[in-house]
Amino acid sequence: MLELLWLLLPVAAASGWYAGRRRREPARAPARPVPTEYFKGLNYLLNEQPDKAIEVFVRMVEVDSETVETHFALGHLFRRRGEVDRAIRIHQNLIARPTLTPEQRAQALLALGEDYMRAGLFDRAENLFAELVESGAHTVPALRHLIDIYQQEKDWEKAIDACRRLQAATGRSMAPVIAHYHCEMAEQARRAGDPARARQLLRRALSQDPACVRASILLGDLEAGSGNLRAALKAWRRVLEQDVEYLPEIVERVASAHRGLDDPEGYERWLREVMRRYEGISPMLALAEHLRQRAGDRAAADFLADQLRRRPSVRGLARLIDLRLDQTSGEAREQMLILRDLVGKLLEGRPVYKCRVCGFEGKQLHWQCPSCKGWSTVKPIRGVEGE
């Protein structure tokens, strides 16, 4: 029934258009009736014969080019239903009509490009959107589609150029997105064994967006890989100022660098400073482990128990149980083991990250959300069962 209502939308659009047209015409002009072909095409649609309906509507364009809005509605309907080949036929036929106005032709080009994108024909779609951008028609949606294509093809240079053109057209900064594109190219350069090029690209990313956490993390990784541990620490610690929600991503990195520098005191000072500014569990667990290594299980357990009274956390409780196990025996130990199993089941399979825009959840950090395609929208989950 819902599909039927969608199919009737073109009728409503056409009927409204004809009614408005009739009201605007002088009294002496006879009202033009809705073509009988229109109802014939609608009948085919209602009887699940879309190909015959398309043929009827195509003939209508040849008879009366003022019915193009109906064809746009029909093409959009087919695309929404996943019948892209039929949408392509509708829009290709529209573009071939010599009676279309420049605006109607531009609208048909945009619609056909969207059909090609839906069908995965990116080369054809790119050509149409590029034509629209050069002509100045539908520039903003065409540029957005081009950006989407270049992202899927991982053509980051073209994506940067399209972002800059979109920024000029809308006045809205695309710097954070451009910074991610530089990071993508930096990762490619790193994999290709060109750290110098990777550093250059990461610095460009930070010049575009000084708050780019990803660039700081990658730059720290590069420095650490080259043995420049102090430079790596400087880059990673910058994350605390850029976006503290990403702090869990650098805790182990910072710990490794301090171990390499043989600086346990510096690491502990950093963790205690972080805990004053960040209420998540990651630095608390890291400090508990640091204390365990330096003073033993009891000291770590006492610290963690004191912290959990103020900052409840299921992950923290699981670690506390592990630390207390060796300090208990008999029935108490059996009960602790049961509790550990229950907490483990509670945490098992739980997502670690969540997109702040669309709600996508996963166990891996994605700099671009796989669902809504937003950049830097996926972050560690906060709360009792998360951070």
N, C-alpha and C positions, 0 to 999 in steps of 0.2 A: 504493500500500500504506500509506503514511503517513497519507493522508486516511482510509482505512478504520479505522486505529487510533484516529484522533480521533473518528470516528463511533461507535466502540464505547465511548468514555468514559462517555456517559450510561448505558449498560447496566451498566457496572461500578459507577457511583455508585448507581444504583437497586438493584442486587443487594446491594451492601453495606448499603444502608439497610434493605432488607427483612430481611436476615440479622440485623442488629443488633436490629431491631424484634422479630424472632422470639425472640432470646435474652432480651430484657428482659421479654417477656410472661410471665405466670404459666403454669404447666404446663397448667392447665385450659383455657386459651384456645387455640383452634385457630389454627395459623399461616395467615396470609392469603397466598395465592399471588400471584405477579407477574401482573398483568392480561394477558390474551391480547392486548388492544389494544396494549400496549407492544411486543410482538414484531411485531405487524402494522406498527406505525409504523417500527420498526427495519428491517423488510424493505423498506419503501418507500425508506428512506434508502440502504440497500445497493444498491438498484436504480436509484439516481439519480432518484428521484421525490420531491424534497423538499417540494413543495407538498401532495401527498397525505399525506406524513408529518406535516406541520404540522397538517392537519385532524384526523388521528388523535390527536395529542397534545393538541390543543385540547379535543377531546371528553373526553379522560382527566381534564382539570382539572375538568370539570363533574361527572364521576363521583366523583373522589377528589382533594381538594385537597392531600393529603399528598404528591403527586408533583410539587410545584412545583419542587423542586431539579433534577429532570430537565429541566424546561422552561428553567430558567435556564442549565443546561449547554448545551442545544440552541441557545438564543438566542445565547449567547456564541460557540458554534461557527460559526453562520451569520455573525456579525459578523466574526469572524477571517477567514473565507473571502471577505469582501467582499460577501456576500449580505445587505445591510443591510435591504432591504425585508422579507425573511423574518424577520429578527431583530425588526424592529418589530412585525410581526404577532404573534409569540410573546409579546412583552412587553406589548403593548397588551391582548391577551386576558387575561393574568395580572392586570393592574391592574383589569380589569372584573369579576373574580371576587369576590363578596361574602364568600366563606369565607376569604379570606386574612387572616393575622394582620397587625397594624400593621407588624411588622418585615419580613414578606414583601412587603407593599405598598411599603414604603420601598425595599427592595432592587430591586423591579420598576421603580419610578420612576427609580432611579439607572441601571439597565440601559437603560431606554428613552431616558433623556437621553443616554447614551453612544451609543446607536444614532443618535439625531438628530444628534449631533455628527459622527459618521462620515459621515452623509448630507449634511452641510453645512447642516442646518436649525437654525441657531444660536438663533433666536428661541424655538423650541419647547424646545430643550435648556436655554436660560437659564431659562425659566419653571419647568421641572421641578427644576433644581438649586437655584433660589431657594426653591422650596417646601420642599425637603429641608433647606436651611439654617435656614429659619424654624421648621421643626418640630423641629430638633435631631437629625435622623436622618442618618447618613452625612455629617456636616458637613464633615469634612476633605476627602474626595474630591470632594464637591460644590463646595466653595470652589476647589479646584485646577482643576476643570473650568471654573468661572466665570472664573477668572483667564485660562485659555487662550482662552476665547471673547472676553473683553474685549481681550486682546492682539491677537487676529486682527482684531477690529473697530476697533482703535486707540481704544478708549474708555478712556483712561488714568485718568480720575477714578474710574470704577467699578472699574478694576483696582486702584487704590490702596486703595479701601475694602475690596475683597475680600482684599487682601494683609494689611491690618491685622486683619481678622477671623480670617484663617488664623493670623496670628502669635499672636493671643489664644488661639486654640483649641489650638495646638501648643506654644507657648512658644518657638518657633524664630524668630529675627530675620529679617524680610523687608526690612530697611532697604536693603541694596544693590540689591534689585530695585525698591523704591519710588523710590530715587534715579534709576534709569534711566527710570522713568515720568515723573518731573519733567523729565528731560532731553528725553524725547520731546515733551512739551508745550512746552518751551523752544524746540525746533527748529521746532515749528509756529508759535509766536509770532514767531520771527525771520523765517520765511518770509512771515508776514502783515504784516511791517513794524512790529512792536511790540517793539523791543529792551528797553524798560523792563520789560515783562512777562517777557521771556525771562530777563533778569538776575535778577528776583525768583524765578523758578522754579529757576534754576541754584543760587541761594543756598539754596533749600529742599533741593535735591538734596544739596548739601554738608553741610547740617545733619543730614540723614538719614544720610548716609554720607560722613564726611570723607575717605575713601580713594577717592572716585568720580573716577577719571581722566577719564572722559568729560565730567563737569561742568566740570572745570578747563580742558580743551581748548576746550570751547565758550565758556566765559567769556572765555578769552584771545582767541578769535576775535572775540567781540563787542567787546571793548575795542580790539582792533586795528582793527576796522572803524570804530570811532568816533574813531580817531586817538590813543587812549590807550595808546601803545606800552609805557610802563613798567608800567602795570597789566597789560597783556597778558603781558609777560615774567614778572611775578610769578605770574600764574595758570599759565602753561605750565611754569615751573620747579618748581611744586609737584608735577608729575607724577613727578619724580625721587624724591620722598619717598613718594608714594602707591603706585606700582607701576613700578619701573624698567624692566620688560619692555616698557612702552609708549613708552619713550624715542624710538625711531625716528619716532614720530608727531609729535614736536614739534621735531626738529632743524631742519628747513627753516623752520618758523615762527619759531623763535628767531633764526635767521640773518637772516630778512627784517626782524624788528623791530630788530636791531642795525644793519642797513644804514640803516633809516629814522632811527635815532638817530645815525648816523655814529659808531659806536662799535666799530670792528674789534678794538681791544685787549680790550674787555670780552667780545666774542664768543669770542675765542681763549682767554681765561682760563676762560670757562665750559666750552668744549669740553675743555680739558685737565683740568679738575676732573671732568667727566663721565667721561672715559676712565679715570680712577682707580677709578671705581665701577661702570662698565659695560663689559663685555668684547666687546660686539657691534661690528659693522663700521660702522654708520651714523655715529657721531661721528668715527671714524677717517677715513672718506672725506670728511666735512665739513671736518675740519681740513686734510686734504691739499688740498682745493680752496681753502680759505682761504689756505694757504701758496702755492699756485700763483698766485693773484691778486696776492699781495704780493711774492713772491720768485722766481716763475718755475717752469717745469716741472721743472727739475732738482732744486730744493729739495723740491718736492712728491713727486717720485719717490723721492728718497733717504729722506725721512721714511716714505713708505708701505712701501718695501722693508724698512726696519728694523722697522717694526711687524708686517709679515707674517711675519717670522721667529718672532715670539712668538705671533701670533694669525692662524693660517692662515685664508684666506677666498678663495673663488672670486670673489666680487664684487670683493674687494680686488685680486686678481691681474688681473682684467679691466681695472680702472682703471690699474694699474701699467703694463700693456702699452701702453695708450693714451698714457700719459705718456712712455714710453720710445721710442715709434715715431719721434718727430721727432728723437731723438738717435742714431738708427741709419740705416744705408744699405746698399745692395747686398744680398748674400745674407743678412746678418743681419736686415735689414728684412723680406725675404721670409719668413724663418722666423718672425719676430714676427707677421706678418700671418696666417700659417697658425695659429699658436698663438691669436691673438685670435679667429679664426673658430671654433676648437674650443671655446674657453671660452664663446663666445657661444652655441653650440649646447647646451652643458651647462646654461647658465642659462635657455635659451629654454623658455618654458612652465612653468617651475618655480613651484609655489605659494609665496606669501610668508607666508601666515598659516595657523595650524592651531589647531583647537579642542583644548584640553587635556583635555576630557572624552570626546568621541566620536571625535576624530580627523579631523573635517571639515577639508578643505584648500581654500584659494582664494587669489586674488590681490588680494582686497579685504577691508578690515577690516569685520567685522560686530560690532556691540556685542551683538547677540543671535545665537547660532549658528543658522543656517538648518536645521541637522539636529536637534540635541538640544534647541534652544530655550533653552539656558543663557545667562545674561547675564555678560558680561566673561570668557568662557571662550576666545574666539578671540584669539590673540596672535601676534606675529611669530615665525616659525620661527627657532630658534637652530641653530648648527652651521656647518660649513665652507661649505655651500651656501646658508645663510641669514644670519642675524645673527651 
